[in-house]
Amino acid sequence: MNYDQFLQSIQLKQLPKGISIYLTAMWYDGCEQWEKAHDCVDSLSDATACWVHAYLHRKEGDTWNADYWYNRAKKQRPAVSLQDEWVDIVKALL
């Protein structure tokens, strides 16, 4: 699956089969379903889950919590828009 196909699946509201839990979280976020996205990674503790989790809390506006998760992911909060970060994460995960 490439980035354009991922975007199309969001437009069609058809969750792609066989994608990772991390991409599933980003897919739900792309569909404006923050809670479902958060549920996907909330109980995971690996670096990728922490990165997605950080982004979600940044989007929520909870900067302190986002920074906690960025630290766990060994990343810094980016100085880009939420949309740009979403694209960066999705492309990295694909």
VOGU-3710 file (C-alpha; in Angstrom, 3 decimals, decimal comma):
1> mnydqflqsi> 0,000/0,000/0,000  1,276/3,463/-0,826  0,389/6,846/0,631  -2,207/7,709/-2,032  -3,961/4,383/-1,524  -3,993/4,980/2,232  -5,597/8,401/1,711  -8,143/6,896/-0,638  -9,091/4,270/1,958  -9,840/7,115/4,381
11> qlkqlpkgis> -12,003/8,889/1,819  -13,872/5,636/1,156  -14,105/4,870/4,912  -12,691/1,385/4,221  -10,069/0,303/6,750  -7,382/-1,545/4,772  -6,855/-5,175/5,680  -3,496/-6,294/6,967  -2,111/-2,930/8,069  -0,261/-2,517/11,357
21> iyltamwydg> -1,951/-1,391/14,539  0,005/1,867/14,221  -1,352/2,577/10,737  -4,783/1,553/11,977  -4,515/4,250/14,634  -3,473/6,819/12,049  -6,302/5,677/9,771  -8,858/6,235/12,521  -7,317/9,627/13,248  -7,570/10,458/9,556
31> ceqwekahdc> -11,259/9,578/9,804  -11,641/11,995/12,738  -12,087/9,154/15,231  -9,513/10,225/17,834  -10,730/7,892/20,576  -10,546/4,808/18,355  -7,078/5,888/17,238  -5,995/6,328/20,846  -7,455/2,955/21,844  -5,232/1,279/19,240
41> vdslsdatac> -2,006/2,399/20,905  -3,017/3,150/24,474  -1,867/-0,183/25,901  1,278/-0,508/23,744  4,701/0,603/24,915  7,075/0,146/21,969  8,713/3,201/20,400  6,400/3,323/17,376  3,278/3,153/19,521  4,717/5,884/21,732
51> wvhaylhrke> 5,303/8,079/18,669  1,708/7,676/17,482  0,471/8,151/21,046  2,509/11,376/21,324  1,038/12,729/18,099  -2,489/11,943/19,295  -1,989/13,771/22,589  -0,438/16,691/20,740  -3,534/16,810/18,561  -5,691/16,642/21,670
61> gdtwnadywy> -3,886/19,728/22,965  -2,307/17,942/25,933  1,263/19,149/25,400  2,652/17,804/28,679  1,326/14,303/27,967  2,448/14,505/24,340  5,961/15,421/25,425  5,981/12,446/27,811  5,172/10,108/24,899  7,633/11,795/22,523
71> nrakkqrpav> 10,301/11,218/25,157  9,345/7,539/25,414  9,543/7,319/21,613  12,987/8,976/21,768  11,718/11,850/19,627  11,168/15,547/20,109  7,866/17,273/19,531  8,143/18,501/15,941  7,846/22,142/14,963  5,458/21,338/12,114
81> slqdewvdiv> 1,691/21,425/11,796  -0,361/18,479/13,009  -1,246/17,698/9,406  2,414/17,623/8,405  3,236/15,377/11,338  0,357/13,062/10,399  1,760/12,776/6,866  5,281/12,173/8,195  4,135/9,397/10,518  1,951/7,684/7,920
91> kall> 4,697/7,778/5,294  7,225/6,414/7,799  4,868/3,570/8,719  4,052/2,640/5,144
//
